[in-house]
């Protein structure tokens, strides 16, 4: 199963990166790391789609059987870095594709607004966001070891199990609905 996790934080040392790296390592997922800062600000100009970094972004997401979107909650929404990357993508990459969403909260608001924002934007590109969603607060992380603590590991495991079920179903859906 080809699963891609997107680290949606612009911060090199952020908690969102910790969970994205954990998932990539633990579950053998490929990772798109937006903290590398290589994706330019989306302008809608056609030449942007010809950039290698954008072609690579589109290809990785399109070839994935499922995608995990990880974002910090910034002012009650997803990060600007992740929204910018999503603006380059569309139904060609996401139609019917299972997507899991994770918010990393820290401001005492709980991350639910970020999850709602991720779900809304994902619907806009015709993704199939799975029911299980996660909010990970600061106490969920071992920053020194760059990993999750045991209880959040179980939450991620449960989410991944659900995502895999949807990803397996997506293979059949893709054959019947998307591919000629």
BAFIVO-782174 format. One record per residue: residue in one letter; chain; x, y, z of N, C-alpha, C, O, CB in turn. Coordinates in nm, 3 decimals. Glycine has a CB too. Layout:
SITE  a  A  X  Y  Z  X  Y  Z  X  Y  Z  X  Y  Z  X  Y  Z
...
This chain:
SITE  x  A  0.086  -0.117  0.000  0.000  0.000  0.000  0.090  0.124  0.000  0.183  0.134  0.080  -0.097  0.000  0.123
SITE  x  A  0.062  0.215  -0.089  0.141  0.338  -0.102  0.068  0.452  -0.030  -0.029  0.506  -0.081  0.165  0.374  -0.252
SITE  x  A  0.117  0.487  0.088  0.056  0.594  0.167  0.156  0.709  0.178  0.274  0.688  0.208  0.012  0.543  0.308
SITE  x  A  0.106  0.829  0.155  0.189  0.949  0.165  0.140  1.034  0.281  0.021  1.063  0.292  0.187  1.030  0.033
SITE  x  A  0.231  1.074  0.367  0.201  1.164  0.477  0.258  1.301  0.442  0.373  1.312  0.397  0.258  1.111  0.613
SITE  x  A  0.178  1.405  0.462  0.224  1.541  0.436  0.245  1.613  0.568  0.151  1.632  0.645  0.123  1.618  0.345
SITE  x  A  0.370  1.651  0.593  0.403  1.732  0.710  0.369  1.876  0.674  0.442  1.941  0.599  0.556  1.717  0.751
SITE  x  A  0.258  1.925  0.728  0.207  2.055  0.687  0.254  2.174  0.767  0.194  2.281  0.760  0.063  2.052  0.693
SITE  x  A  0.360  2.158  0.844  0.411  2.271  0.919  0.530  2.335  0.849  0.611  2.264  0.788  0.450  2.228  1.060
SITE  x  A  0.542  2.466  0.856  0.662  2.530  0.803  0.780  2.523  0.901  0.892  2.559  0.866  0.633  2.674  0.769
SITE  x  A  0.754  2.478  1.023  0.858  2.473  1.127  0.943  2.347  1.114  0.890  2.236  1.101  0.795  2.481  1.266
SITE  x  A  1.074  2.364  1.119  1.165  2.250  1.113  1.154  2.160  1.236  1.166  2.038  1.225  1.309  2.300  1.098
SITE  x  A  1.132  2.219  1.352  1.130  2.143  1.477  0.991  2.132  1.539  0.979  2.104  1.659  1.224  2.207  1.576
SITE  x  A  0.887  2.152  1.461  0.752  2.150  1.514  0.701  2.011  1.549  0.754  1.910  1.500  0.659  2.212  1.416
SITE  x  A  0.598  2.006  1.633  0.537  1.880  1.673  0.469  1.811  1.555  0.463  1.688  1.550  0.437  1.903  1.784
SITE  x  A  0.419  1.888  1.461  0.356  1.828  1.343  0.458  1.745  1.267  0.425  1.637  1.216  0.297  1.937  1.251
SITE  x  A  0.580  1.793  1.258  0.686  1.717  1.193  0.718  1.589  1.268  0.751  1.487  1.207  0.811  1.801  1.181
SITE  x  A  0.708  1.593  1.400  0.734  1.474  1.480  0.634  1.365  1.445  0.673  1.250  1.420  0.728  1.506  1.630
SITE  x  A  0.506  1.399  1.442  0.406  1.296  1.412  0.417  1.249  1.267  0.399  1.130  1.240  0.264  1.349  1.439
SITE  x  A  0.447  1.339  1.174  0.462  1.298  1.034  0.581  1.203  1.017  0.571  1.102  0.949  0.480  1.423  0.943
SITE  x  A  0.693  1.237  1.081  0.811  1.149  1.072  0.785  1.014  1.140  0.828  0.910  1.091  0.934  1.218  1.138
SITE  x  A  0.714  1.018  1.251  0.679  0.895  1.322  0.598  0.804  1.230  0.629  0.685  1.216  0.599  0.926  1.453
SITE  x  A  0.495  0.858  1.167  0.410  0.778  1.078  0.490  0.726  0.960  0.478  0.609  0.923  0.289  0.862  1.029
SITE  x  A  0.572  0.812  0.900  0.652  0.768  0.785  0.743  0.652  0.823  0.754  0.554  0.750  0.737  0.886  0.731
SITE  x  A  0.807  0.664  0.937  0.901  0.560  0.981  0.828  0.433  1.026  0.863  0.323  0.984  0.989  0.613  1.095
SITE  x  A  0.729  0.449  1.110  0.661  0.336  1.172  0.577  0.256  1.072  0.564  0.134  1.084  0.572  0.384  1.285
SITE  x  A  0.521  0.325  0.972  0.427  0.259  0.881  0.478  0.254  0.737  0.404  0.215  0.647  0.295  0.331  0.885
SITE  x  A  0.603  0.293  0.715  0.662  0.283  0.582  0.599  0.374  0.479  0.590  0.339  0.361  0.654  0.144  0.535
SITE  x  A  0.555  0.490  0.522  0.491  0.586  0.432  0.595  0.678  0.370  0.699  0.705  0.431  0.384  0.669  0.508
SITE  x  A  0.567  0.725  0.250  0.651  0.831  0.195  0.606  0.962  0.258  0.493  0.973  0.305  0.642  0.837  0.038
SITE  x  A  0.695  1.061  0.260  0.662  1.187  0.326  0.694  1.306  0.237  0.799  1.312  0.173  0.737  1.199  0.458
SITE  x  A  0.600  1.398  0.235  0.622  1.529  0.173  0.639  1.625  0.290  0.549  1.639  0.373  0.501  1.571  0.077
SITE  x  A  0.754  1.691  0.297  0.788  1.775  0.412  0.783  1.922  0.372  0.876  1.974  0.310  0.928  1.739  0.466
SITE  x  A  0.674  1.988  0.409  0.658  2.129  0.372  0.751  2.222  0.450  0.764  2.339  0.415  0.515  2.171  0.393
SITE  x  A  0.815  2.171  0.556  0.910  2.256  0.629  1.037  2.280  0.547  1.119  2.365  0.584  0.946  2.191  0.763
SITE  x  A  1.054  2.208  0.439  1.169  2.231  0.351  1.156  2.363  0.275  1.255  2.417  0.226  1.185  2.116  0.252
SITE  x  A  1.035  2.414  0.267  1.013  2.545  0.207  1.037  2.554  0.058  1.072  2.661  0.008  1.099  2.643  0.274
SITE  x  A  1.021  2.445  -0.015  1.052  2.446  -0.158  0.931  2.478  -0.247  0.947  2.502  -0.367  1.108  2.312  -0.198
SITE  x  A  0.812  2.479  -0.190  0.693  2.504  -0.270  0.665  2.655  -0.270  0.646  2.715  -0.164  0.569  2.425  -0.215
SITE  x  A  0.663  2.715  -0.389  0.640  2.859  -0.395  0.495  2.896  -0.363  0.405  2.811  -0.367  0.677  2.912  -0.532
SITE  x  A  0.474  3.022  -0.331  0.340  3.072  -0.305  0.255  3.053  -0.429  0.293  3.094  -0.538  0.343  3.221  -0.262
SITE  x  A  0.139  2.990  -0.413  0.050  2.963  -0.525  -0.007  3.094  -0.580  -0.062  3.175  -0.505  -0.065  2.867  -0.482
SITE  x  A  0.007  3.112  -0.710  -0.048  3.231  -0.774  -0.154  3.197  -0.879  -0.227  3.285  -0.925  0.062  3.311  -0.839
SITE  x  A  -0.161  3.071  -0.917  -0.255  3.031  -1.020  -0.200  3.047  -1.161  -0.267  3.013  -1.259  -0.380  3.110  -1.007
SITE  x  A  -0.078  3.099  -1.171  -0.016  3.115  -1.303  0.021  2.978  -1.359  0.072  2.893  -1.287  0.109  3.206  -1.295
SITE  x  A  -0.004  2.956  -1.486  0.016  2.826  -1.549  0.161  2.779  -1.542  0.187  2.659  -1.532  -0.029  2.831  -1.691
SITE  x  A  0.255  2.872  -1.548  0.396  2.831  -1.546  0.433  2.757  -1.418  0.524  2.674  -1.417  0.487  2.952  -1.561
SITE  x  A  0.362  2.786  -1.310  0.393  2.719  -1.183  0.376  2.568  -1.193  0.450  2.493  -1.129  0.305  2.774  -1.071
SITE  x  A  0.279  2.523  -1.271  0.256  2.379  -1.282  0.370  2.308  -1.353  0.380  2.185  -1.348  0.127  2.354  -1.355
SITE  x  A  0.457  2.384  -1.418  0.571  2.325  -1.489  0.694  2.311  -1.400  0.792  2.247  -1.439  0.605  2.410  -1.610
SITE  x  A  0.691  2.369  -1.280  0.803  2.358  -1.187  0.818  2.213  -1.141  0.720  2.145  -1.113  0.783  2.452  -1.065
SITE  x  A  0.943  2.166  -1.133  0.970  2.027  -1.094  0.913  1.995  -0.956  0.858  1.887  -0.935  1.120  2.000  -1.095
SITE  x  A  0.925  2.088  -0.862  0.876  2.063  -0.727  0.724  2.045  -0.726  0.671  1.967  -0.647  0.916  2.179  -0.633
SITE  x  A  0.653  2.116  -0.813  0.508  2.104  -0.821  0.469  1.976  -0.893  0.375  1.907  -0.853  0.447  2.227  -0.892
SITE  x  A  0.541  1.943  -0.999  0.514  1.817  -1.069  0.536  1.699  -0.976  0.460  1.603  -0.978  0.604  1.805  -1.194
SITE  x  A  0.641  1.706  -0.893  0.671  1.600  -0.797  0.561  1.590  -0.692  0.517  1.480  -0.658  0.807  1.625  -0.730
SITE  x  A  0.516  1.703  -0.640  0.408  1.707  -0.542  0.284  1.639  -0.599  0.226  1.551  -0.535  0.376  1.852  -0.501
SITE  x  A  0.244  1.679  -0.717  0.125  1.623  -0.780  0.140  1.473  -0.805  0.047  1.397  -0.782  0.095  1.694  -0.911
SITE  x  A  0.256  1.432  -0.851  0.279  1.292  -0.882  0.274  1.206  -0.755  0.211  1.101  -0.754  0.413  1.274  -0.952
SITE  x  A  0.340  1.252  -0.649  0.342  1.174  -0.524  0.202  1.156  -0.467  0.166  1.048  -0.421  0.432  1.242  -0.420
SITE  x  A  0.124  1.263  -0.470  -0.012  1.254  -0.416  -0.100  1.169  -0.508  -0.179  1.087  -0.460  -0.074  1.395  -0.397
SITE  x  A  -0.087  1.188  -0.637  -0.169  1.111  -0.731  -0.140  0.961  -0.723  -0.232  0.880  -0.733  -0.146  1.160  -0.873
SITE  x  A  -0.014  0.924  -0.705  0.024  0.783  -0.701  -0.007  0.717  -0.567  -0.005  0.594  -0.557  0.170  0.769  -0.730
SITE  x  A  -0.035  0.795  -0.466  -0.065  0.740  -0.333  -0.202  0.672  -0.332  -0.296  0.717  -0.396  -0.059  0.851  -0.225
SITE  x  A  -0.210  0.563  -0.257  -0.338  0.496  -0.235  -0.417  0.566  -0.125  -0.539  0.552  -0.116  -0.317  0.348  -0.199
SITE  x  A  -0.348  0.641  -0.041  -0.409  0.716  0.068  -0.312  0.827  0.109  -0.191  0.818  0.085  -0.444  0.624  0.190
SITE  x  A  -0.366  0.931  0.171  -0.286  1.046  0.213  -0.321  1.080  0.357  -0.436  1.070  0.399  -0.309  1.169  0.119
SITE  x  A  -0.220  1.120  0.432  -0.240  1.169  0.568  -0.197  1.315  0.570  -0.082  1.347  0.540  -0.160  1.084  0.674
SITE  x  A  -0.289  1.402  0.607  -0.260  1.545  0.617  -0.238  1.579  0.764  -0.327  1.560  0.847  -0.375  1.632  0.556
SITE  x  A  -0.119  1.630  0.796  -0.085  1.671  0.932  -0.063  1.822  0.933  0.012  1.875  0.851  0.042  1.595  0.984
SITE  x  A  -0.128  1.889  1.026  -0.113  2.034  1.032  -0.117  2.084  1.175  -0.190  2.030  1.258  -0.220  2.102  0.949
SITE  x  A  -0.038  2.187  1.204  -0.059  2.257  1.330  -0.186  2.340  1.316  -0.227  2.375  1.205  0.064  2.348  1.367
SITE  x  A  -0.249  2.372  1.427  -0.363  2.463  1.421  -0.311  2.605  1.437  -0.258  2.641  1.542  -0.469  2.429  1.531
SITE  x  A  -0.326  2.684  1.332  -0.287  2.825  1.334  -0.413  2.909  1.321  -0.481  2.903  1.218  -0.185  2.858  1.220
SITE  x  A  -0.444  2.987  1.422  -0.560  3.077  1.419  -0.686  3.006  1.371  -0.757  3.054  1.283  -0.531  3.197  1.328
SITE  x  A  -0.713  2.891  1.431  -0.834  2.812  1.407  -0.842  2.750  1.268  -0.952  2.727  1.217  -0.953  2.898  1.428
SITE  x  A  -0.728  2.724  1.205  -0.729  2.659  1.075  -0.599  2.585  1.052  -0.512  2.579  1.139  -0.751  2.762  0.963
SITE  x  A  -0.587  2.527  0.932  -0.463  2.458  0.895  -0.354  2.561  0.870  -0.381  2.680  0.858  -0.485  2.369  0.769
SITE  x  A  -0.232  2.515  0.862  -0.120  2.606  0.836  -0.131  2.663  0.695  -0.186  2.599  0.605  0.015  2.535  0.856
SITE  x  A  -0.077  2.781  0.675  -0.071  2.841  0.543  0.012  2.758  0.447  -0.017  2.752  0.327  -0.016  2.981  0.550
SITE  x  A  0.116  2.693  0.500  0.202  2.609  0.415  0.123  2.493  0.356  0.138  2.461  0.238  0.322  2.556  0.496
SITE  x  A  0.039  2.429  0.438  -0.040  2.317  0.388  -0.149  2.365  0.293  -0.172  2.303  0.189  -0.103  2.239  0.504
SITE  x  A  -0.215  2.474  0.325  -0.319  2.526  0.235  -0.257  2.564  0.102  -0.317  2.540  -0.003  -0.391  2.649  0.298
SITE  x  A  -0.140  2.624  0.104  -0.070  2.660  -0.019  -0.042  2.536  -0.104  -0.064  2.538  -0.225  0.060  2.734  0.013
SITE  x  A  0.007  2.429  -0.041  0.033  2.305  -0.114  -0.096  2.247  -0.170  -0.099  2.200  -0.284  0.103  2.202  -0.023
SITE  x  A  -0.202  2.250  -0.091  -0.331  2.198  -0.137  -0.384  2.276  -0.256  -0.453  2.221  -0.342  -0.433  2.202  -0.023
SITE  x  A  -0.352  2.405  -0.263  -0.398  2.487  -0.375  -0.339  2.440  -0.508  -0.397  2.467  -0.614  -0.363  2.633  -0.352
SITE  x  A  -0.227  2.373  -0.505  -0.166  2.319  -0.627  -0.232  2.187  -0.669  -0.217  2.143  -0.783  -0.017  2.297  -0.606
SITE  x  A  -0.304  2.126  -0.579  -0.361  1.994  -0.602  -0.510  2.005  -0.632  -0.571  2.110  -0.610  -0.337  1.903  -0.481
SITE  x  A  -0.567  1.897  -0.683  -0.709  1.898  -0.714  -0.765  1.758  -0.722  -0.706  1.663  -0.670  -0.735  1.972  -0.844
SITE  x  A  -0.877  1.746  -0.788  -0.944  1.616  -0.797  -0.862  1.515  -0.875  -0.879  1.395  -0.854  -1.080  1.632  -0.860
SITE  x  A  -0.775  1.558  -0.965  -0.688  1.463  -1.035  -0.603  1.385  -0.936  -0.572  1.268  -0.959  -0.597  1.536  -1.136
SITE  x  A  -0.566  1.448  -0.827  -0.483  1.381  -0.727  -0.568  1.316  -0.617  -0.526  1.215  -0.560  -0.387  1.481  -0.666
SITE  x  A  -0.684  1.371  -0.587  -0.757  1.329  -0.467  -0.891  1.260  -0.488  -0.944  1.205  -0.391  -0.778  1.446  -0.384
SITE  x  A  -0.949  1.260  -0.605  -1.085  1.207  -0.621  -1.099  1.068  -0.561  -1.029  0.975  -0.600  -1.123  1.204  -0.770
SITE  x  A  -1.191  1.055  -0.467  -1.225  0.930  -0.399  -1.113  0.875  -0.310  -1.130  0.770  -0.248  -1.262  0.827  -0.500
SITE  x  A  -1.001  0.943  -0.303  -0.886  0.891  -0.228  -0.909  0.907  -0.078  -0.953  1.013  -0.033  -0.756  0.965  -0.270
SITE  x  A  -0.881  0.802  0.000  -0.894  0.815  0.144  -0.786  0.906  0.203  -0.669  0.898  0.169  -0.887  0.677  0.210
SITE  x  A  -0.832  0.994  0.292  -0.743  1.090  0.356  -0.769  1.086  0.507  -0.883  1.091  0.551  -0.765  1.234  0.298
SITE  x  A  -0.661  1.078  0.583  -0.668  1.091  0.729  -0.618  1.230  0.765  -0.530  1.285  0.700  -0.584  0.979  0.801
SITE  x  A  -0.676  1.286  0.870  -0.637  1.422  0.911  -0.595  1.423  1.058  -0.658  1.361  1.144  -0.753  1.521  0.888
SITE  x  A  -0.486  1.496  1.082  -0.431  1.510  1.217  -0.400  1.657  1.241  -0.335  1.722  1.159  -0.303  1.422  1.235
SITE  x  A  -0.445  1.708  1.354  -0.413  1.845  1.395  -0.324  1.840  1.519  -0.348  1.762  1.611  -0.541  1.927  1.423
SITE  x  A  -0.223  1.922  1.520  -0.139  1.940  1.638  -0.177  2.072  1.702  -0.153  2.179  1.646  0.015  1.935  1.601
SITE  x  A  -0.236  2.063  1.818  -0.286  2.182  1.886  -0.190  2.223  1.996  -0.102  2.146  2.035  -0.426  2.156  1.944
SITE  x  A  -0.207  2.342  2.044  -0.120  2.387  2.151  -0.168  2.514  2.216  -0.118  2.553  2.322  0.017  2.407  2.100
SITE  x  A  -0.264  2.579  2.156  -0.311  2.706  2.208  -0.431  2.696  2.298  -0.493  2.797  2.329  -0.343  2.796  2.096
SITE  x  A  -0.467  2.574  2.342  -0.580  2.558  2.432  -0.715  2.554  2.363  -0.818  2.550  2.430  -0.580  2.666  2.532
SITE  x  A  -0.716  2.555  2.230  -0.844  2.555  2.158  -0.883  2.416  2.111  -0.995  2.396  2.063  -0.837  2.648  2.039
SITE  x  A  -0.794  2.318  2.123  -0.830  2.181  2.096  -0.809  2.127  1.958  -0.821  2.006  1.940  -0.965  2.165  2.128
SITE  x  A  -0.780  2.208  1.857  -0.749  2.159  1.724  -0.868  2.126  1.637  -0.850  2.095  1.519  -0.667  2.040  1.735
SITE  x  A  -0.989  2.131  1.691  -1.107  2.091  1.613  -1.131  2.183  1.494  -1.178  2.138  1.389  -1.230  2.090  1.703
SITE  x  A  -1.099  2.311  1.508  -1.118  2.402  1.395  -1.024  2.369  1.280  -1.060  2.380  1.163  -1.098  2.547  1.439
SITE  x  A  -0.902  2.328  1.314  -0.808  2.285  1.211  -0.861  2.162  1.139  -0.855  2.154  1.016  -0.669  2.256  1.273
SITE  x  A  -0.912  2.064  1.216  -0.968  1.943  1.155  -1.084  1.977  1.063  -1.095  1.922  0.953  -1.013  1.845  1.262
SITE  x  A  -1.170  2.067  1.106  -1.284  2.108  1.022  -1.234  2.174  0.894  -1.287  2.147  0.786  -1.376  2.206  1.099
SITE  x  A  -1.133  2.258  0.906  -1.074  2.325  0.789  -1.012  2.221  0.695  -1.031  2.230  0.573  -0.968  2.428  0.834
SITE  x  A  -0.938  2.125  0.748  -0.878  2.020  0.667  -0.986  1.938  0.596  -0.972  1.904  0.478  -0.790  1.928  0.754
SITE  x  A  -1.092  1.906  0.667  -1.201  1.828  0.610  -1.271  1.905  0.498  -1.302  1.849  0.393  -1.303  1.790  0.720
SITE  x  A  -1.295  2.033  0.520  -1.363  2.116  0.420  -1.280  2.127  0.292  -1.332  2.108  0.183  -1.391  2.255  0.476
SITE  x  A  -1.151  2.158  0.305  -1.064  2.172  0.188  -1.049  2.038  0.117  -1.045  2.033  -0.006  -0.925  2.227  0.230
SITE  x  A  -1.041  1.930  0.192  -1.030  1.797  0.132  -1.156  1.762  0.052  -1.148  1.703  -0.055  -1.006  1.690  0.240
SITE  x  A  -1.272  1.799  0.104  -1.396  1.778  0.028  -1.393  1.857  -0.102  -1.447  1.813  -0.204  -1.520  1.819  0.113
SITE  x  A  -1.330  1.974  -0.099  -1.321  2.058  -0.218  -1.241  1.997  -0.331  -1.256  2.036  -0.446  -1.260  2.189  -0.181
SITE  x  A  -1.155  1.899  -0.299  -1.078  1.829  -0.402  -1.129  1.685  -0.419  -1.061  1.600  -0.477  -0.926  1.829  -0.367
SITE  x  A  -1.249  1.658  -0.366  -1.320  1.531  -0.380  -1.252  1.414  -0.309  -1.268  1.299  -0.349  -1.334  1.498  -0.525
SITE  x  A  -1.176  1.444  -0.205  -1.113  1.339  -0.124  -1.218  1.274  -0.036  -1.324  1.332  -0.010  -0.996  1.396  -0.038
SITE  x  A  -1.189  1.155  0.010  -1.275  1.081  0.101  -1.209  1.080  0.238  -1.133  0.988  0.270  -1.301  0.935  0.049
SITE  x  A  -1.238  1.181  0.319  -1.177  1.191  0.452  -1.241  1.086  0.543  -1.363  1.081  0.557  -1.194  1.335  0.511
SITE  x  A  -1.156  1.004  0.604  -1.208  0.897  0.689  -1.266  0.956  0.818  -1.230  1.066  0.858  -1.095  0.794  0.722
SITE  x  A  -1.357  0.881  0.882  -1.419  0.934  1.004  -1.322  0.959  1.119  -1.334  1.059  1.190  -1.525  0.839  1.050
SITE  x  A  -1.226  0.869  1.139  -1.133  0.885  1.252  -1.038  1.001  1.224  -0.974  1.007  1.119  -1.052  0.754  1.277
SITE  x  A  -1.030  1.093  1.318  -0.941  1.208  1.307  -0.875  1.228  1.442  -0.929  1.187  1.546  -1.018  1.338  1.263
SITE  x  A  -0.758  1.290  1.441  -0.682  1.303  1.565  -0.643  1.448  1.593  -0.613  1.525  1.502  -0.558  1.218  1.560
SITE  x  A  -0.645  1.482  1.721  -0.584  1.604  1.771  -0.476  1.559  1.868  -0.503  1.485  1.962  -0.689  1.701  1.839
SITE  x  A  -0.355  1.605  1.845  -0.244  1.573  1.934  -0.198  1.701  2.002  -0.157  1.797  1.937  -0.127  1.505  1.856
SITE  x  A  -0.205  1.700  2.134  -0.166  1.815  2.216  -0.019  1.801  2.257  0.040  1.695  2.238  -0.256  1.828  2.341
SITE  x  A  0.040  1.907  2.313  0.182  1.903  2.349  0.222  1.785  2.437  0.334  1.735  2.426  0.218  2.030  2.418
SITE  x  A  0.132  1.739  2.525  0.167  1.628  2.616  0.177  1.493  2.544  0.211  1.393  2.608  0.064  1.619  2.727
SITE  x  A  0.147  1.487  2.416  0.151  1.362  2.339  0.289  1.329  2.283  0.309  1.222  2.226  0.052  1.370  2.225
SITE  x  A  0.383  1.419  2.299  0.512  1.408  2.230  0.629  1.394  2.327  0.629  1.448  2.437  0.534  1.528  2.142
SITE  x  A  0.730  1.319  2.281  0.861  1.317  2.345  0.953  1.394  2.250  1.009  1.336  2.157  0.913  1.168  2.374
SITE  x  A  0.966  1.522  2.274  1.042  1.607  2.183  1.190  1.569  2.178  1.252  1.576  2.072  1.029  1.754  2.224
SITE  x  A  1.246  1.529  2.291  1.388  1.493  2.294  1.418  1.373  2.207  1.524  1.366  2.144  1.432  1.465  2.437
SITE  x  A  1.325  1.277  2.202  1.344  1.156  2.121  1.277  1.167  1.985  1.283  1.073  1.905  1.289  1.035  2.195
SITE  x  A  1.213  1.282  1.957  1.148  1.306  1.828  1.047  1.197  1.795  1.048  1.140  1.686  1.253  1.316  1.718
SITE  x  A  0.959  1.169  1.893  0.860  1.063  1.873  0.734  1.092  1.954  0.724  1.192  2.025  0.919  0.926  1.912
SITE  x  A  0.639  1.001  1.943  0.516  1.008  2.020  0.530  0.928  2.148  0.612  0.836  2.156  0.396  0.958  1.938
SITE  x  A  0.451  0.962  2.247  0.443  0.883  2.370  0.350  0.764  2.345  0.277  0.762  2.246  0.392  0.971  2.489
SITE  x  A  0.350  0.664  2.434  0.274  0.541  2.408  0.124  0.558  2.383  0.072  0.497  2.290  0.291  0.451  2.523
SITE  x  A  0.054  0.639  2.462  -0.091  0.654  2.441  -0.124  0.713  2.303  -0.212  0.660  2.235  -0.151  0.742  2.551
SITE  x  A  -0.058  0.819  2.259  -0.085  0.870  2.125  -0.043  0.772  2.015  -0.101  0.772  1.907  -0.012  1.002  2.105
SITE  x  A  0.058  0.688  2.041  0.095  0.585  1.944  -0.023  0.493  1.915  -0.045  0.453  1.801  0.215  0.503  1.995
SITE  x  A  -0.100  0.461  2.020  -0.218  0.376  2.004  -0.324  0.448  1.920  -0.388  0.386  1.835  -0.277  0.335  2.142
SITE  x  A  -0.342  0.577  1.944  -0.439  0.654  1.865  -0.400  0.654  1.717  -0.486  0.638  1.630  -0.447  0.799  1.918
SITE  x  A  -0.272  0.673  1.689  -0.224  0.673  1.551  -0.242  0.534  1.490  -0.282  0.521  1.374  -0.074  0.715  1.544
SITE  x  A  -0.212  0.431  1.568  -0.228  0.293  1.520  -0.373  0.267  1.478  -0.398  0.210  1.372  -0.185  0.192  1.629
SITE  x  A  -0.467  0.310  1.561  -0.609  0.291  1.529  -0.649  0.368  1.404  -0.724  0.317  1.320  -0.695  0.335  1.647
SITE  x  A  -0.599  0.490  1.390  -0.628  0.570  1.271  -0.569  0.502  1.147  -0.635  0.495  1.043  -0.571  0.713  1.287
SITE  x  A  -0.447  0.453  1.158  -0.383  0.388  1.043  -0.458  0.261  1.003  -0.470  0.231  0.884  -0.237  0.354  1.076
SITE  x  A  -0.508  0.188  1.101  -0.586  0.068  1.072  -0.710  0.105  0.991  -0.742  0.039  0.891  -0.627  -0.005  1.202
SITE  x  A  -0.780  0.209  1.032  -0.899  0.254  0.959  -0.861  0.304  0.820  -0.930  0.274  0.722  -0.971  0.365  1.037
SITE  x  A  -0.753  0.380  0.811  -0.710  0.432  0.681  -0.677  0.318  0.585  -0.709  0.325  0.466  -0.588  0.524  0.698
SITE  x  A  -0.613  0.214  0.635  -0.578  0.100  0.549  -0.703  0.031  0.494  -0.703  -0.012  0.378  -0.494  -0.001  0.628
SITE  x  A  -0.808  0.020  0.573  -0.933  -0.040  0.525  -0.989  0.044  0.410  -1.030  -0.009  0.307  -1.037  -0.050  0.641
SITE  x  A  -0.990  0.175  0.429  -1.039  0.263  0.323  -0.947  0.261  0.201  -0.995  0.268  0.088  -1.051  0.406  0.376
SITE  x  A  -0.817  0.250  0.222  -0.722  0.245  0.111  -0.742  0.118  0.028  -0.736  0.122  -0.095  -0.576  0.252  0.163
SITE  x  A  -0.766  0.006  0.094  -0.793  -0.118  0.022  -0.920  -0.107  -0.060  -0.925  -0.153  -0.174  -0.803  -0.236  0.119
SITE  x  A  -1.023  -0.045  -0.003  -1.147  -0.024  -0.077  -1.126  0.071  -0.194  -1.189  0.057  -0.299  -1.257  0.031  0.017
SITE  x  A  -1.037  0.168  -0.176  -1.010  0.266  -0.281  -0.954  0.201  -0.406  -0.982  0.247  -0.517  -0.914  0.372  -0.232
SITE  x  A  -0.876  0.096  -0.391  -0.820  0.026  -0.507  -0.935  -0.022  -0.596  -0.930  -0.006  -0.718  -0.730  -0.093  -0.462
SITE  x  A  -1.036  -0.080  -0.536  -1.153  -0.126  -0.611  -1.232  -0.009  -0.669  -1.275  -0.014  -0.784  -1.244  -0.212  -0.522
SITE  x  A  -1.249  0.094  -0.591  -1.322  0.213  -0.637  -1.250  0.276  -0.755  -1.312  0.314  -0.854  -1.336  0.316  -0.522
SITE  x  A  -1.119  0.287  -0.744  -1.039  0.346  -0.853  -1.057  0.267  -0.981  -1.072  0.326  -1.089  -0.889  0.351  -0.815
SITE  x  A  -1.055  0.136  -0.971  -1.071  0.051  -1.090  -1.208  0.069  -1.154  -1.220  0.065  -1.277  -1.051  -0.095  -1.054
SITE  x  A  -1.311  0.089  -1.073  -1.448  0.098  -1.124  -1.491  0.238  -1.163  -1.571  0.254  -1.256  -1.542  0.045  -1.022
SITE  x  A  -1.440  0.340  -1.094  -1.488  0.475  -1.117  -1.389  0.568  -1.188  -1.429  0.657  -1.263  -1.525  0.534  -0.988
SITE  x  A  -1.261  0.548  -1.163  -1.164  0.648  -1.208  -1.089  0.603  -1.331  -1.078  0.679  -1.428  -1.066  0.678  -1.096
SITE  x  A  -1.037  0.483  -1.332  -0.959  0.437  -1.446  -1.053  0.383  -1.554  -1.148  0.312  -1.522  -0.856  0.329  -1.403
SITE  x  A  -1.026  0.416  -1.681  -1.113  0.369  -1.790  -1.107  0.219  -1.809  -1.175  0.165  -1.897  -1.077  0.437  -1.919
